[in-house]
Amino acid sequence: MALSYKARRRWSLIILLIGLPAYIIIAVNIVALIDRPSLLVELLVYVGLGFVWMIPLKKVFLGIGQADPDAPERGDGEGGTR
């Protein structure tokens, strides 16, 4: 089931405002469970976790910054850009 453009925009906003901060808190707590690794290892873990959250959500964020492809074209001669 494919999500519409508006649904993807709504879900991306919810993910960024609620899901991402929750993921950051969980990631910091998981790293805190381990004895303090060296700074380089800790940095690599955070960078890795920073990319991991994007993989399953790639389809939600794809094309969100572009114009709505489902919207009717504007016929007022402005070219549809704002």
Backbone bond lengths (Angstrom), bond angles and torsions (degrees), N, CA, C in turn:
res aa  C-N    CA-C-N  psi(-1)  N-CA   C-N-CA  omega(-1)  CA-C   N-CA-C  phi
1 M - - - 1.444 - - 1.528 108.81 -
2 A 1.304 116.27 116.56 1.463 121.32 -178.97 1.527 109.74 -85.42
3 L 1.308 114.94 140.04 1.463 120.19 177.59 1.520 110.18 -83.89
4 S 1.314 115.94 144.98 1.457 119.67 175.95 1.525 109.14 -72.86
5 Y 1.308 115.55 168.65 1.465 120.86 -179.49 1.534 110.64 -60.80
6 K 1.336 116.69 -44.92 1.467 120.09 -179.04 1.525 111.24 -65.43
7 A 1.321 117.25 -38.94 1.461 120.31 178.47 1.527 110.44 -65.35
8 R 1.335 116.81 -41.35 1.466 119.36 178.10 1.527 111.02 -64.02
9 R 1.341 117.19 -37.92 1.477 119.84 177.65 1.521 110.74 -63.54
10 R 1.319 116.64 -43.21 1.473 120.00 179.24 1.521 111.02 -64.48
11 W 1.333 116.62 -47.08 1.459 119.55 -179.80 1.525 111.81 -63.70
12 S 1.318 117.51 -37.86 1.466 119.22 179.20 1.523 110.84 -64.91
13 L 1.323 117.32 -37.52 1.461 120.38 177.72 1.523 111.09 -66.01
14 I 1.326 116.94 -43.66 1.468 120.98 178.13 1.526 110.39 -63.01
15 I 1.320 116.22 -43.18 1.467 120.14 -179.77 1.523 110.81 -62.31
16 L 1.332 116.79 -44.24 1.466 119.63 -177.71 1.525 113.25 -71.97
17 L 1.329 118.06 -33.40 1.465 120.59 -177.16 1.521 113.66 -87.16
18 I 1.323 117.66 -29.67 1.471 120.58 -176.53 1.526 111.08 -115.56
19 G 1.321 116.91 -49.94 1.459 120.81 -174.02 1.515 114.72 -68.44
20 L 1.319 116.93 -43.86 1.471 119.75 -177.56 1.533 112.18 -66.44
21 P 1.335 120.31 -45.66 1.475 118.12 175.40 1.527 112.76 -60.96
22 A 1.340 117.11 -38.25 1.464 119.86 177.30 1.528 110.29 -64.00
23 Y 1.326 117.39 -40.85 1.459 121.63 178.64 1.532 110.33 -63.65
24 I 1.318 117.20 -40.42 1.470 120.43 178.68 1.520 110.91 -62.57
25 I 1.330 116.60 -43.69 1.470 120.37 179.29 1.522 110.32 -62.82
26 I 1.318 116.81 -43.56 1.469 120.54 179.15 1.529 110.63 -64.06
27 A 1.341 117.72 -43.05 1.467 121.19 -179.59 1.525 111.07 -63.30
28 V 1.320 117.74 -41.69 1.469 120.74 179.75 1.525 110.24 -65.93
29 N 1.321 116.99 -39.62 1.466 119.64 178.96 1.524 112.08 -68.52
30 I 1.323 117.73 -35.09 1.464 120.27 177.28 1.521 110.51 -66.72
31 V 1.321 117.21 -43.08 1.470 120.23 178.78 1.523 110.36 -67.09
32 A 1.331 117.51 -31.26 1.465 120.73 179.71 1.529 111.78 -70.39
33 L 1.328 118.21 -22.20 1.467 120.85 178.70 1.525 111.61 -68.14
34 I 1.318 116.73 -29.67 1.458 122.20 179.49 1.528 107.73 -83.39
35 D 1.338 116.30 147.99 1.461 118.28 172.87 1.517 108.28 -57.38
36 R 1.304 117.07 145.83 1.462 122.63 -174.36 1.533 110.88 -54.31
37 P 1.357 116.29 110.11 1.468 118.95 177.89 1.538 109.95 -76.69
38 S 1.309 115.83 175.84 1.459 118.83 177.45 1.533 108.98 -64.47
39 L 1.294 115.97 161.50 1.462 121.28 -175.82 1.529 111.52 -60.86
40 L 1.310 117.63 -39.90 1.462 121.34 -179.88 1.528 111.46 -65.33
41 V 1.328 117.00 -43.57 1.468 120.94 178.96 1.522 110.01 -64.60
42 E 1.310 116.69 -42.96 1.464 121.02 178.95 1.529 110.85 -62.52
43 L 1.307 117.07 -41.82 1.465 121.22 177.80 1.532 110.78 -62.57
44 L 1.338 116.71 -43.99 1.464 120.30 178.75 1.529 111.79 -63.51
45 V 1.323 117.29 -37.27 1.473 120.54 178.05 1.525 109.68 -64.52
46 Y 1.323 117.82 -46.13 1.467 120.54 -179.58 1.532 111.97 -66.02
47 V 1.319 117.36 -39.27 1.465 119.99 177.48 1.528 109.71 -65.65
48 G 1.312 117.26 -42.71 1.465 121.01 177.30 1.519 112.10 -61.42
49 L 1.330 116.74 -45.63 1.465 120.36 178.00 1.526 111.23 -66.37
50 G 1.319 116.64 -29.22 1.464 120.11 176.99 1.514 112.45 -66.19
51 F 1.316 117.86 -30.50 1.462 121.03 177.50 1.525 112.11 -87.16
52 V 1.320 117.60 -29.92 1.458 121.33 -175.59 1.531 111.95 -62.93
53 W 1.325 118.64 -36.86 1.465 119.99 -177.49 1.521 111.88 -67.27
54 M 1.332 117.58 -23.66 1.466 120.34 -177.24 1.524 113.14 -78.45
55 I 1.304 117.84 -28.52 1.465 120.86 -172.40 1.532 112.80 -58.11
56 P 1.343 120.43 -52.14 1.461 118.04 -179.16 1.528 113.93 -73.20
57 L 1.327 117.97 -16.45 1.462 121.43 -175.84 1.524 113.16 -103.22
58 K 1.307 117.11 10.06 1.465 121.58 -176.18 1.523 111.89 -57.99
59 K 1.323 117.97 -42.73 1.465 121.96 -177.76 1.535 111.91 -65.04
60 V 1.330 117.23 -30.90 1.464 120.23 -179.74 1.521 110.65 -69.31
61 F 1.330 117.53 -40.57 1.453 121.26 -174.70 1.526 113.98 -87.81
62 L 1.316 118.11 -9.35 1.459 121.96 -176.10 1.532 111.27 -66.12
63 G 1.329 117.74 117.67 1.455 123.03 175.77 1.506 116.07 80.93
64 I 1.319 118.64 9.54 1.460 121.28 -176.92 1.524 111.74 -67.02
65 G 1.296 118.98 -33.39 1.467 121.72 -177.44 1.520 114.22 -79.23
66 Q 1.314 117.79 0.39 1.457 120.90 -178.46 1.521 110.31 -103.14
67 A 1.307 116.22 171.50 1.465 121.47 -179.66 1.524 110.03 -65.01
68 D 1.318 115.35 153.39 1.460 122.19 179.77 1.526 109.96 -64.43
69 P 1.332 117.82 116.02 1.468 119.29 -179.12 1.528 112.84 -71.75
70 D 1.336 117.55 -17.85 1.460 121.50 -179.21 1.518 112.75 -89.56
71 A 1.332 117.58 -11.38 1.459 120.80 -177.73 1.526 110.46 -72.83
72 P 1.330 116.21 144.26 1.471 118.12 176.46 1.522 110.04 -66.73
73 E 1.325 115.43 147.72 1.462 119.37 -179.28 1.523 110.11 -70.44
74 R 1.317 114.89 145.19 1.464 119.87 179.39 1.518 109.39 -77.83
75 G 1.322 116.05 135.71 1.452 120.06 -177.81 1.515 113.31 -108.27
76 D 1.343 117.43 20.38 1.462 119.79 -176.88 1.524 112.83 -95.37
77 G 1.312 117.35 9.15 1.466 120.80 175.84 1.506 115.55 79.80
78 E 1.317 118.03 9.89 1.459 121.08 -178.07 1.523 112.15 -88.71
79 G 1.286 118.55 -10.11 1.458 120.64 178.17 1.508 113.92 87.44
80 G 1.306 118.65 -4.01 1.450 121.49 175.58 1.510 115.07 78.84
81 T 1.323 120.06 12.53 1.462 121.40 178.00 1.504 109.38 -105.13
82 R 1.315 114.97 149.49 1.464 120.80 178.05 1.484 110.02 -128.50
